[in-house]
Amino acid sequence: MRPKTLQQRIILFILTPVFFILAGMGWISFLYARNAIIKQWSETAVATLQKSAHMIDMRLSKPKDMLLMLKNSYNQEQGIAIQAFIIEQLRTMEGVVEVNQKLTENFDIKANHPGIGMVHNHSMHFGRMENFQLSLPRYNTVLNGETVSLSTDFIDKNGKKTGQIEVVISFQDLIDQIRKANWWKTENAFLIDNEGNVLIGTRQSDSPHNPAGSVKFGQTDTLEKETIAALKQSPYGTLFGPGHPPDEISGYYHLNEAPWSLVLISPGERVLKSILNFRLYYFVVGFLSILGVILFIRVSISGTTKAIEKVSEAANGLANGFFTEPLPVLSGDEVGKLTGNFNKMTKQLKERMKLKEAMNLAMEVQQSLLPPAHVSYGNIEISGCSVYCDETGGDYFDIIDFPDDQGKICVAVGDVVGHGIGAALLMATTRALLRSRVTQKGSLSQVMKDVNRLLCMDIRDTGRFVTLFLLMVDIKRGEVQWVRAGHEPAMMYNPEQDKIIELKGKGIVLGLDEYWDYTENVYGPVPKGTVILIGTDGAWDVENNSGKRLGKRRVEEVLQQSVSFSSEKILDSIVSETRLFRGEIRQNDDITLLVLKFPETILLKGETLL
């Protein structure tokens, strides 16, 4: 479902993504911090085990170094004295219980080397033993009670064992420092050999008094089994048991000087307590922080959304015709500018509405000044129309009868320069002047001269002017009289000649020269079936979407094709042609047309009167 309101869009497209982005960043940061803490704990645990293992290695390395010195004294001068000294040092070394020297039963010392013999203290001395060599020291991992044996063998030139020196070390003394460590007292700790035998441990069942190999590490516990397997792959490390957090965590370290390993197993909840606390605090603080950020964003943009909502409500009311009071501008940002512009638009729209009402009223007044669209005087049909490009315009037509003389009728078509209310006012003035003057005595030329003089007094310095075609029909004489004041010539269809002629005449526009004398023109007698068309230039100057004009020639053709019709249908034909030619292009000039059709119309060949 798509969001319908601005609030919903903000929640969906701003607040929700921000929440997930911050939550994702927080989760990544937590994982990084957690892994760093776990890595630090692992390094600390391994370092603790390494330190304890190093203590055992140091205890074991001392007798080992002495045995290596014993080997190196082989075939050296004063070798017997050196060997005796080394053995004596071994016996007096801290933690050494005894030093045993053994020879095989069939070994003949004198036969192999006369320099070897047993002294009174039962120690073995070695002189120049060209047929003997000492092997590298090795560890005997079998616990004899509470001791550990460290031995080295004598090998003859044939590779046979001829003797052995065994250094017996106190196991309790060896692990004394480990047992004093705090972690040994508080955790499950083990010292195991490569076969998994528990040499000593912190549990009751791991007592050193138990026979060697009687307690096995990793027999039932899964984590212990995994630790045994890990020891074969790496000399040290940590393992996590199942669960989140894990039930247990193990750390292990393999000694360098003995085939033993120190193993530490701790409850995961206690080991990872700091991580768990950190996770709790992190999530609580993180959630509150994210919530705070979301609320801050929400509060920050709530003023914006409320302002936009008010603008929307005001715009909706404005669309329904209700003008509200100006909205308060509470900020200088884009929303504040929007509100200010909306207030300005509302004010201007209100003014335009008032102006439109005034224009509509002016249009009604102007339309009321126009005569009926279709009238008849005797057998003369007269039809006229004005099509304005704005609400009001400067074109006009008029039909003036003479109450005192029923044999005459006067028609006028005028075009005021420009459009709109100014042209309409000037048109109304011209109409009033013409109507008041034409009914008085005087020729048409004198009427036009008087109207021009009065207009010049009003519009002399305005740059405006009026074109006017004034035509009078004298029914009794059967003739027409006209005066042109800068207007387009009228078109007259002569049925006798079956062609269109123009009613021309000299005369300048009204309002330009108040002393101008206009010329009156006469045509008669008018043949029966004659059609006269008086129009403004907007009718033939209309353009299509290609910029091409309709032209007077096309208007003449339509007129000639329609002369058999009534004046009303002739007028409709011409207006329809202008609209069809213009298409969707906006009308850019006023159009006024007036058609006079005289009685007893003569039909054109091949046509019938509709």
MOGIWO-V309161 format. One record per backbone hydrogen bond with DSSP energy under -0.5 kcal/mol. NH is the residue of the N-H (numbers start at 1). CO is the residue of the C=O. If there is no record, write none. Layout:
BEGIN
nh->NH co->CO
nh->NH co->CO
END
This chain:
BEGIN
nh->9 co->5
nh->10 co->6
nh->11 co->7
nh->12 co->8
nh->13 co->9
nh->14 co->10
nh->15 co->10
nh->16 co->11
nh->18 co->14
nh->19 co->15
nh->20 co->16
nh->21 co->17
nh->22 co->18
nh->23 co->19
nh->24 co->20
nh->25 co->21
nh->26 co->22
nh->27 co->23
nh->28 co->24
nh->29 co->25
nh->30 co->26
nh->31 co->27
nh->32 co->28
nh->33 co->29
nh->34 co->30
nh->35 co->31
nh->36 co->32
nh->37 co->33
nh->38 co->34
nh->39 co->35
nh->40 co->36
nh->41 co->37
nh->42 co->38
nh->43 co->39
nh->44 co->40
nh->45 co->41
nh->46 co->42
nh->47 co->43
nh->48 co->44
nh->49 co->45
nh->50 co->46
nh->51 co->47
nh->52 co->48
nh->53 co->49
nh->54 co->50
nh->55 co->51
nh->56 co->52
nh->57 co->53
nh->58 co->54
nh->59 co->55
nh->60 co->56
nh->61 co->57
nh->62 co->58
nh->63 co->59
nh->64 co->60
nh->65 co->61
nh->66 co->62
nh->67 co->63
nh->68 co->64
nh->69 co->65
nh->70 co->66
nh->71 co->67
nh->72 co->68
nh->73 co->69
nh->74 co->71
nh->75 co->127
nh->76 co->73
nh->79 co->76
nh->82 co->78
nh->83 co->79
nh->84 co->80
nh->85 co->81
nh->86 co->82
nh->87 co->83
nh->88 co->84
nh->89 co->85
nh->90 co->86
nh->91 co->87
nh->92 co->88
nh->93 co->89
nh->93 co->90
nh->96 co->93
nh->97 co->95
nh->97 co->168
nh->98 co->168
nh->100 co->166
nh->102 co->164
nh->104 co->162
nh->107 co->104
nh->108 co->106
nh->109 co->107
nh->112 co->108
nh->113 co->109
nh->116 co->113
nh->117 co->125
nh->119 co->123
nh->122 co->119
nh->125 co->117
nh->129 co->127
nh->130 co->128
nh->132 co->129
nh->133 co->155
nh->135 co->153
nh->138 co->151
nh->140 co->149
nh->141 co->139
nh->144 co->142
nh->144 co->147
nh->145 co->143
nh->146 co->144
nh->147 co->144
nh->148 co->169
nh->149 co->140
nh->150 co->167
nh->151 co->138
nh->152 co->165
nh->154 co->163
nh->155 co->133
nh->155 co->153
nh->156 co->160
nh->157 co->131
nh->159 co->156
nh->162 co->154
nh->163 co->154
nh->164 co->102
nh->165 co->152
nh->166 co->100
nh->167 co->150
nh->168 co->98
nh->168 co->166
nh->169 co->148
nh->169 co->167
nh->170 co->95
nh->171 co->146
nh->172 co->146
nh->174 co->170
nh->175 co->171
nh->176 co->173
nh->179 co->175
nh->180 co->176
nh->181 co->177
nh->181 co->178
nh->185 co->181
nh->186 co->182
nh->187 co->183
nh->188 co->265
nh->189 co->187
nh->190 co->263
nh->191 co->200
nh->192 co->190
nh->192 co->261
nh->193 co->197
nh->194 co->259
nh->196 co->193
nh->198 co->215
nh->199 co->191
nh->199 co->197
nh->200 co->191
nh->201 co->206
nh->202 co->189
nh->206 co->203
nh->207 co->204
nh->210 co->207
nh->214 co->211
nh->216 co->214
nh->217 co->196
nh->219 co->216
nh->225 co->221
nh->226 co->222
nh->227 co->223
nh->228 co->224
nh->229 co->225
nh->230 co->226
nh->231 co->227
nh->232 co->228
nh->233 co->229
nh->233 co->230
nh->234 co->230
nh->237 co->252
nh->239 co->250
nh->241 co->248
nh->247 co->242
nh->249 co->266
nh->250 co->239
nh->251 co->264
nh->252 co->237
nh->253 co->262
nh->254 co->235
nh->255 co->260
nh->260 co->258
nh->261 co->192
nh->262 co->253
nh->263 co->190
nh->264 co->251
nh->265 co->188
nh->266 co->249
nh->268 co->247
nh->271 co->267
nh->272 co->268
nh->273 co->270
nh->276 co->272
nh->277 co->273
nh->278 co->274
nh->279 co->275
nh->280 co->276
nh->281 co->277
nh->282 co->278
nh->283 co->279
nh->284 co->280
nh->285 co->281
nh->286 co->282
nh->287 co->283
nh->288 co->284
nh->289 co->285
nh->290 co->286
nh->291 co->287
nh->292 co->288
nh->293 co->289
nh->294 co->290
nh->295 co->291
nh->296 co->292
nh->297 co->293
nh->298 co->294
nh->299 co->295
nh->300 co->296
nh->301 co->297
nh->302 co->298
nh->303 co->299
nh->305 co->301
nh->306 co->302
nh->307 co->303
nh->308 co->304
nh->309 co->305
nh->310 co->306
nh->311 co->307
nh->312 co->308
nh->313 co->309
nh->314 co->310
nh->315 co->311
nh->316 co->312
nh->317 co->313
nh->318 co->314
nh->319 co->315
nh->320 co->316
nh->321 co->318
nh->322 co->317
nh->323 co->321
nh->324 co->322
nh->330 co->328
nh->337 co->333
nh->338 co->334
nh->339 co->335
nh->340 co->336
nh->341 co->337
nh->342 co->338
nh->343 co->339
nh->344 co->340
nh->345 co->341
nh->346 co->342
nh->347 co->343
nh->348 co->344
nh->349 co->345
nh->350 co->346
nh->351 co->347
nh->352 co->348
nh->353 co->349
nh->354 co->350
nh->355 co->351
nh->356 co->352
nh->357 co->353
nh->358 co->354
nh->359 co->355
nh->360 co->356
nh->361 co->357
nh->362 co->358
nh->363 co->359
nh->364 co->360
nh->365 co->361
nh->366 co->362
nh->367 co->363
nh->368 co->364
nh->369 co->365
nh->369 co->366
nh->370 co->366
nh->370 co->367
nh->371 co->397
nh->375 co->382
nh->377 co->380
nh->378 co->376
nh->380 co->377
nh->381 co->379
nh->381 co->597
nh->382 co->375
nh->383 co->595
nh->384 co->373
nh->385 co->593
nh->387 co->591
nh->388 co->386
nh->396 co->414
nh->398 co->412
nh->400 co->410
nh->401 co->399
nh->402 co->408
nh->403 co->401
nh->405 co->402
nh->408 co->405
nh->409 co->473
nh->410 co->400
nh->411 co->471
nh->412 co->398
nh->413 co->469
nh->414 co->396
nh->415 co->467
nh->416 co->394
nh->417 co->465
nh->420 co->392
nh->423 co->419
nh->424 co->420
nh->425 co->421
nh->426 co->422
nh->427 co->423
nh->428 co->424
nh->429 co->425
nh->430 co->426
nh->431 co->427
nh->432 co->428
nh->433 co->429
nh->434 co->430
nh->435 co->431
nh->436 co->432
nh->437 co->433
nh->438 co->434
nh->439 co->435
nh->440 co->437
nh->447 co->443
nh->448 co->444
nh->449 co->445
nh->450 co->446
nh->451 co->447
nh->452 co->448
nh->453 co->449
nh->454 co->450
nh->455 co->451
nh->456 co->452
nh->457 co->453
nh->458 co->454
nh->458 co->455
nh->459 co->455
nh->460 co->456
nh->462 co->459
nh->463 co->459
nh->466 co->510
nh->467 co->415
nh->468 co->485
nh->469 co->413
nh->470 co->468
nh->470 co->483
nh->471 co->411
nh->471 co->469
nh->472 co->481
nh->473 co->409
nh->474 co->472
nh->474 co->479
nh->475 co->407
nh->475 co->473
nh->476 co->407
nh->478 co->474
nh->479 co->474
nh->480 co->523
nh->481 co->472
nh->482 co->521
nh->483 co->470
nh->485 co->468
nh->485 co->483
nh->486 co->507
nh->487 co->468
nh->490 co->503
nh->491 co->533
nh->492 co->501
nh->493 co->531
nh->494 co->492
nh->494 co->499
nh->495 co->493
nh->498 co->494
nh->499 co->494
nh->501 co->492
nh->503 co->490
nh->504 co->502
nh->510 co->466
nh->512 co->509
nh->516 co->513
nh->518 co->516
nh->519 co->506
nh->521 co->482
nh->523 co->480
nh->525 co->478
nh->526 co->478
nh->527 co->525
nh->529 co->599
nh->530 co->527
nh->531 co->493
nh->532 co->596
nh->533 co->491
nh->534 co->532
nh->534 co->594
nh->536 co->592
nh->539 co->536
nh->541 co->537
nh->544 co->548
nh->547 co->544
nh->550 co->542
nh->551 co->540
nh->555 co->551
nh->556 co->552
nh->557 co->553
nh->558 co->554
nh->559 co->555
nh->560 co->556
nh->561 co->557
nh->562 co->558
nh->562 co->559
nh->563 co->560
nh->565 co->562
nh->570 co->566
nh->571 co->567
nh->572 co->568
nh->573 co->569
nh->574 co->570
nh->575 co->571
nh->576 co->572
nh->577 co->573
nh->578 co->574
nh->579 co->575
nh->580 co->576
nh->581 co->577
nh->582 co->578
nh->583 co->579
nh->585 co->582
nh->591 co->387
nh->593 co->385
nh->594 co->534
nh->595 co->383
nh->596 co->532
nh->597 co->381
nh->598 co->530
nh->603 co->601
nh->607 co->604
nh->610 co->608
END
